[in-house]
Amino acid sequence: MPFSRLSGILLHPISLPSRGGIGDFGPAAYEFLDFLAAARQGLWQVLPLNPPANGNSPYSSTSAFAGNPLLISLERLAEHGWLDASELSGLPVDVGPINYDEVRRAKLPLLQSAARKFLKPADGRARSRFDHFCHENAWWLEDFVLFDSLRERHGKHWNQWPSNLARREPNALDSIRAELSTDLSIRRVVQFFFWEQWHALQLYCAQKSIRIVGDIAIFVDYDSADVWAHRNLFRLGEVDLLPEVVSGVPPDYFSATGQRWGNPLYNWDAIRADDYRWWLQRLRWATQTCDYIRLDH
């Protein structure tokens, strides 16, 4: 398809000067889009928006589909009545380098509080949108919220969980879902908050004639819901469930020794036998969340 010549800015939302010690989808994001429009810029490149797995990198994520809860604007939640404005007074105010541990300690409990308030009972229209969100996205959401909860509980990579959970034995999954029912509901709501706020930003971008450029990291992290839920699509050992081979690049002028990225490689025979369903879902999801997509190695 033909593209007109456009210019823009690459800025991950975490870099916006927002309240809470980390950039988010609140007022600063809309002010940034106003600035882009005033400067006659037509592109906003955002990089991956997924929850980081290790090292706080957006390219190392616990899900190829979920959103990073730290990007949710607490101010927007307060506007909806799901938080009290007074609860925001203790948020970090530093606008320098992000202190992720401090941000998580301050922000995640407030997100959980907002989710609980949303659930009892939610406003009729909001609850209807939430139910629709859960139904339409169950194909990734259910695996993610369970993975996220178990990851927090066990504090280890999924292959080190109890074997019946690591190997996703149906009876074990049914039992743990029942046990964690309330926690899973809260995590669903947090994802709903994320995508509601992101879609509102998408709409504002469209009104300002700004197109969003997103990223798909070609590989996914081993410590992710995707690998745990779709082990057959990756080259993993049958016994230890660890990657048989991992991604990287040979030596070049950037690195004399090469780079070992460590992501599990795909089992393309299994992916082909499944008619590329997981990859098609991933690409379809990306086109719903951004205007243009960069496949990033």
HELIX and SHEET records of a PDB file:
HELIX    1   1 PRO A   13  SER A   15  5                                   3    
HELIX    2   2 PRO A   27  ALA A   38  1                                  12    
HELIX    3   3 PRO A   69  LEU A   71  5                                   3    
HELIX    4   4 LEU A   74  GLU A   79  1                                   6    
HELIX    5   5 ALA A   85  LEU A   88  5                                   4    
HELIX    6   6 TYR A  100  LEU A  119  1                                  20    
HELIX    7   7 GLY A  124  GLU A  136  1                                  13    
HELIX    8   8 ALA A  138  HIS A  154  1                                  17    
HELIX    9   9 TRP A  158  GLN A  160  5                                   3    
HELIX   10  10 SER A  163  ALA A  166  1                                   4    
HELIX   11  11 PRO A  170  GLU A  179  1                                  10    
HELIX   12  12 SER A  181  GLN A  207  1                                  27    
HELIX   13  13 ALA A  225  ALA A  229  1                                   5    
HELIX   14  14 ARG A  231  LEU A  233  5                                   3    
HELIX   15  15 TRP A  268  ALA A  273  1                                   6    
HELIX   16  16 ARG A  277  THR A  289  1                                  13    
SHEET    1   A 4 GLY A   8  LEU A  10  0                                        
SHEET    2   A 4 LEU A  43  GLN A  45  1                                        
SHEET    3   A 4 ARG A 211  ALA A 217  1                                        
SHEET    4   A 4 TYR A 292  ASP A 296  1                                        
SHEET    1   B 2 VAL A 246  VAL A 249  0                                        
SHEET    2   B 2 GLN A 259  PRO A 264 -1                                        
END                                                                             
